[in-house]
Amino acid sequence: MRRQGQLLQQITDLKNLYEAFYKAQKGKDSKPYVCAYRVQLQQNLLQLQHQLISGTVETGGYHTFTIYDPKKRLICATPFSQRVLHHALMNICHASFEKQQIATSFASRSEKGTYAALDKAREYHRHYRWFLKLDVRKYFESIDHSILKQQLCRMFKDKNVLLIFDKIIDSYTTAADKSVPIGNLTSQYFANHYLSVADHYLKEELRVPAYVRYMDDMVLWHDDKESLLEIGYRFQEYLAGELLLQLKPFCLNESRKGLPFLGYLLFPGSIRLARRSKKRFIKKSLLYNHYLQTGRWSQKEFASHTLPLVAFTEYAKAREFRKNVYRTMVAIEKEGHQSWVRTV
């Protein structure tokens, strides 16, 4: 594939930088750091433009915190000016990353989000007898800087852009030349791209009949159990040898017994909420209701958090589950948050 060049001029165009700012502030426009940046917006964007042209962009300086939803993760938040930088880069470079992806790779792609991945997985799950679910062990921490940089060099020939990417990659490490920080927009693109070569190997060399990947969550389908296992072992060797990645133990089963994927359980004829998703819905619902009742949140804030939570359950057969949750919440509300959590 032809490498992309002469991108820096497009990245540094003020129109692109303004667009990057508005994307970076989305949903955070009332935050103090966003307001401070906005007060001197043109001056800040001109400074970023100069840094991009001169190759002196600032990277790193992460603020870290831990989340436990759905599992423990260390999140690295960049200063707001760097979030604008990341959007400015990806506004222009998105198309180049997109060209590397296969049709059934999802995440960090337009119209290729969670529900699109689930729709495709459900389609395959109805037609094949066996599935093999694969998951990379500590994926973001395992991404090798040298391999990632080589991949980017095969995509881009603009040395200035590559140097900026190198600075972003080198700004974070958890081991010798490994890891990209969870929370960066660039990390989402890097992590999704890192496995794109493996996607092509799986589809074009190993000829798996059905495959879906959402970041590092991968599912393969086949009608023959032994063929599926053979593909899985060869793919495991490829990941270890070419990308220095280790897979968690295989999850192999018949499709009729249910596939755990992206917070749901997929069956050939139906989809249900996974147990952890049910627990999450219960705890979040109670917490949000508490914030509303105590005045911490307005009705608007309550709705903005609750609607996506409800929408997640609506994808599955969960109407009665939601009714039972709300019924029980009303019945035991006086007992307090901790008593409710203990009933989960």
Summary of the structure (lengths in Angstrom):
residues: 344
radius of gyration: 22.4
end to end distance: 52.2
largest distance: 64.7
contacts: 1024
relative contact order: 0.11
helix: 58%
strand: 15%
